[in-house]
Amino acid sequence: MQTIHVFIACFPSLESALAYSQPQWEPEPAAEASDEEYEAWEDRNPSWLMKNDLGITYLDEDFIETIWGTNGDGRSSDWKYLSSFIGNESAAVCKKIAAIDDNTLILIDAQASGGFPVAFRSTSAMTYCGPFPSQH
């Protein structure tokens, strides 16, 4: 059975939630850019706030899901969706931890760490609910 690490947070929009939870890329330099300019761009990209905040060296974005609001409205976290992943009891644990204005769920499948040891924790932007067995 696979493990899902659950985080809850509050973001003003889906775009801001994704800007935090997913890697971000600056536009690639033009073809006429020097090798030094291109190397500097490579060194800066991607930027990834969540990965930096967690202090994790390796994280695979393909195993991360960001759910902003119920039906994408940003009013509250989608507890029904979370229940479908980790079951009603586990989702209730997360709901109890959540602040009243939390509207974002960030689900990180254990596979995202690529087999490297990771100690997930809360950050200034999100609260760690814990690891839960996946229902899928």
Stockholm file with secondary structure:
# STOCKHOLM 1.0

chainA/1-136         MQTIHVFIACFPSLESALAYSQPQWEPEPAAEASDEEYEAWEDRNPSWLMKNDLGITYLDEDFIETIWGTNGDGRSSDWKYLSSFIGNESAAVCKKIAAIDDNTLILIDAQASGGFPVAFRSTSAMTYCGPFPSQH
#=GR chainA/1-136 SS CCEEEEEEECCSSHHHHHHHHSCBCCCCCCTTCCHHHHHHHHHHCSBCHHHHHHTCSCCCGGGEEEEESGGGCSSSCCHHHHHHHHCHHHHHHHHHHSCTTCCEEEEEEGGGGTTSCCCCCCCSSEEEEEEEECCC
#=GC SS_cons         CCEEEEEEECCSSHHHHHHHHSCBCCCCCCTTCCHHHHHHHHHHCSBCHHHHHHTCSCCCGGGEEEEESGGGCSSSCCHHHHHHHHCHHHHHHHHHHSCTTCCEEEEEEGGGGTTSCCCCCCCSSEEEEEEEECCC
//
